[in-house]
Amino acid sequence: MQKSLRQKKLLSLVRAKPFANQADLRDSLERAGFPTTQSSLSRDLEELGIVKHRGHYAIPKSSAGAARGLLSLDLCGENLIIARTEPGLASGVAVEIDGAVISEIVGTLAGEDTIFVAVSDAKAQRTAMKKIWELFQ
């Protein structure tokens, strides 16, 4: 739980202002109530797809009109939605989905470019899928 909240705050900080180094990012996270080590911060940056661009940390813009990294959503059985993302952005997209607290979603599991979104039943599956698309529009 702490990791997902920390990653959500990290995304918020990087969107809000330019950071030139990890020490400044770590200090800002600590002031926000998320003390972390440099190695955890490095892993978070990699998992969220945050890169250094022109001397500052940034969230890469999605290509081909993809909304913040989300490329597609597909149904799988009655309890799973498969979300495809730009390479390296699955964790960041999953953090946003989790942060939206969509009641139909039981949980998410992110890899490199794929997210498994678990729901309770087929009705919740379609509702959650619609809400995820709305979140990324």
N, C-alpha and C positions, 0 to 999 in steps of 0.2 A: 504494500500500500504506500509506504513512504517513497519508494522509487518512482511510482507513477505520479505522485503529487510533486515530487522534486522535478521530474521531467516536464511536467505541465508548467511549473514555475519557470524552468529554464527556457522553454519555448517562449513564454511570455516576456521574459527579460530580453532575449535576443531580438524579439520583434520590436520591443520598446526603445532600445538604444544600442548604439554600436559598442562592442567590446573588443579591444585589441588583443587581450590575452586571457588565459584561463584563470590567472590569479584574481583579476577584476571580477570575472564571472563567479568564481568561488566565493569571493567576499560578498557579492550581491546576494547570492543564494543564502549565505550564512545570515546576513542581515534580515532576510525574509523568513528566517526560521528553518532553513534547510542546510545545516552543516554537512559538508561532504569532503571527501578526500580528493586529491588531484586525479588519482587513478579512476575513481568512480565518475568524476566529471568527464574525463576523457571517454570513458565507455558510454556515458549518456550522450555526449556530443555525437559519437559514431552511430549509436542506435537511432538517434533522432534525425540523422542525416544533416546535421549542422556542420557547415564547412567554413573555412576562413577564405574570405573573398575581399580582395583589395585591402588587406590588413585588418579586417574586422570579421567577427563571426556572423554568419548569415544563414538563413534557411533558404535552400535553393528553390528557385521558381520552377514549377512544373512545366513540362513541355506539352505540346499538342493539345492545349486547352484543358488538361487534366486539372481538376480542382484540388489544389494543395497536395498533390501526390496521389490521390485516389483515382485509379484508372477504371476499375470495373467492380461490380458486385454480382455474384452468382449464387443461386440457391443450391444447397446440397442436402438431400434428405429432408427431414422435417425440422431439424434442430440446428442447422448450421448454415451460415452465410460465408462465402469465400470472397474476401476483398483482395483485389490485386492493386499494387501501388508501383510507383516509380522505384527502381532499385535503391535500396538503402533507406527508404522512407516509411516502411511498414510500422516500425515502432512509434514514430511521430504521429502517424495517422491513428494508430491504436490508442495512443494517449489522448488524442482529441475525442475519439469515440467514447472512451471510458469517462473522460471529463464531462461529456454531455449528459451523463447519467440517464440514458435511455432505458426506461423501466422494463422494456421487453428483453433487453440484453442481460444474459446471465454472466458472461465474461468474454474476454478476448485473449488470443494468443498470437503474437506477431513473430514472423521470421524476417527474412531480408526484404522480400517484396510481396509477401502474402500474409493475410490475417485471417484466422479462423474466428468467427463471431458466433458464439453459442447463444441460442434462444430456447425458450421452454417448449414451444410447439409451432405448428405450421402457421397459425394465425399471427403469432408474435413475430415469426420470421418475416412475413410480408410487411408488417407494420414497421419493424426495426429497419428493414431495407429502405423503406420510404424515408424514414427519419434520418438515416445515415446520409442518403443523397441530399436531403434538405440541409443537413449540417455542412456539407461540402460545396454547396452552390454559392 
